[in-house]
């Protein structure tokens, strides 16, 4: 990227509010950062309609057997990997359903891989390795909206009929022009010029949380505001599973433990059995018939 293009990016502007950050007290440094961070949620709010549209697109594709694939470089790539990796334990989904790809591969998660983000062809190749198809959703993430690696992946996704989304921090970007649903959160210049791990990174994390959480709600992974497909893989999560059942149904801990054991720690099935007094096999069938939505399954019985 040449100097003129770099200077045109909002995220590369010099922040007038922090020009003297190197000569103030420690508390003033923290105050400056905090004041800038306060602006992030309001910037995200301006993109609510685009984020909602993206959730609808993702949910529809995933219902039809597709996957959500995040693609990014550096901080953006790492945030995509974080969000993807948290979906299986939180929502009980397969670890292939939401995936994160970073320019430079796994090495780049921990250490910068120089030049990896500059290759359009590499972005395409990394998607080909994942056997991307038209049912999938490609979500490009880049603060600049111009990262060649991400653009290569997005263009390939577009060519084969995948739904294409982007999350950027600059308006009217190259990535936004490619995307079916562009999400452009303009957070303004960073506290430290160009350090997009700060406000831009925070905004990206917020948006990715919204994308996957909104999608999982629409896929029936939530009952009320309880994550009923949580995986009980350790003591903390087993305790949480018991509490979720108790909150959802009003039973005591002994009853919650009894149903969890009977269902082999299937929180959703336990809740549905308690709510309907059905046996395990009958309850499982009705849940499956309603694609795992507890409320829809209950409503189907009460019709």
Secondary structure, 3 states (H helix, E strand, C coil): CCHHHHHCCHHHCCCHHHCCHHHCCHHHHHHHHHHHHHHHHHHHHCCHHHHHHHHHHHHHHHHCCCCEEEEECHHHHHHHHHHHHHHHHHHCCCCCCEEEEECCCCHHHHCCCCCHHHCHHHHHHHHHHCCCCCCCEEEEEECCCCCHHHHHHHHHHHHCCCEEEEEECCCCCHHHHHCCEEEECCCCCCCCCCCCCCHHHHHHHHHHHHHHHHHHHHCCCEECCEECCCCCCCHHHHHHHHHHHHHHHCCCHHHHHHHHHHCCCCHHHHHHHHHHCCCHHHHHHHHHHCCCCHHHHHHHHHC
